[in-house]
Amino acid sequence: MADKPAIVLVHGFWGGAAHWANVIVELRKRGYDKLHAVENPLTSLADDAERTRKMIRQVDGPVVLVGHSYGGAVITEAGDLPNVKALVYIAAFAPDAGESPGRITEEKPPAAFANIAPDSDGYLWIEQDKFHESFAQDLGPDEALVMAVTQKAPVGSTFADTVTAPAWREKPVWYQVSTQDRMIHPDNERRMARRMNPREIVELDASHASLASQPRAVVDLIEAAARETAG
């Protein structure tokens, strides 16, 4: 592609922008030089969507907006800006209007749901000694340990924040399902993907941390969206 779009990456709960490290390296290898990774506060969907919009507004030209996990709710809320040309969901929430990640989770709880616990300040954490098995069982123990210790806990109330006007109703969508996901039930991922009528659904034999364990396959999907954006 002569004119590659900018790629804006949005992280989810229990991680920051650095969770995209392997994807960023792979995108750069493929010639994408307009790369941005939002660092969201995880304090509310409104706060996170606004932080993401600010990043998007800094980009001159078309954007492929990519969300992992709760980041899918963020791109659903923030993806209405005119220069956002495609939405890519990586093992992510994709709520409809009036839906929240918490409501979707309660409908079909994931395998590791019991390993999430609040602290006395209202932040939600994955228990450190259960992070590897819960979030990233297909990564090595050292990488999972670093993720566990550096996890970025969301304010618990963020789980209940609802989407207002889902951008996926107006923008083309690509979706990656993690079939071994223990943080979002794989059947919830499939259901959310199907109702968006995506251009493509890819299923990976991966944990919730597919962006770290299978970056090439994740970038393949991002690149499919980027090609269509480039026309």
C-alpha positions, 0 to 999 in steps of 0.5 A: 500500500502506498499510503498506509493508514495510522494504527491506533491501539487501545489496551484493555483492563489489567494492562497498559499500552505496552501490552501491544509491544509485540504487535507494534514491532510486527507492524513496524516490520511490515512498513507501518510507521504511523503507530500510536498506543493510547494509555488510558486511565481505566477510570470510566468508559467516558474518560477512556473514550475521551483520552482515545478521541484526543489521540485520534484527533492528533492523527492527520489522515485515516485511522484503523482503530484497534481495541483489546479486551475492554479496549473494544468497549472504548473503540466502540464509544470513541470510534465515531470520529470521521477519520476512523475508517475501520474498527478491529476487535482483539478478544474484545468487548463490543457492547451495543447501545446500553450494554456494559462489559459487566452485563455481557460478562454476567450473561456468560461468565468466563473461566477465570472470573473468580480470580478477579478481586476488588481492593479497599479502594475500589480497583479490580485486580487479577490475583497475581498468583493466578494471572498466568493461568487466567490471562496469559496461559500461552505465554512463558512464566516470566512474561506472565509474571511481568504482566501480573506485577505491572497490571493496571487495575480498573476502577470497578465501576467502569465494568458497569459503564454503558456504551451510548452510540456504538461505532460498529453500527457505522464503521467496517469491523474485523474481529479476532476470537481467542478460543482459549480465553478465560477472561471473556467467554469465547462464546460471548466473543463469537456472539458479539462478533456475529452481530456486528456483521464483520468483514472477517472473523478470525479464531485463534487458539489463544489466551486472552493475551493473543496480542502478545502470544500471536502478534503475527496473526493479530497483525494479519487481521489489522492489515486486512482492515488497513488494506480496505481503508487504503481502498 
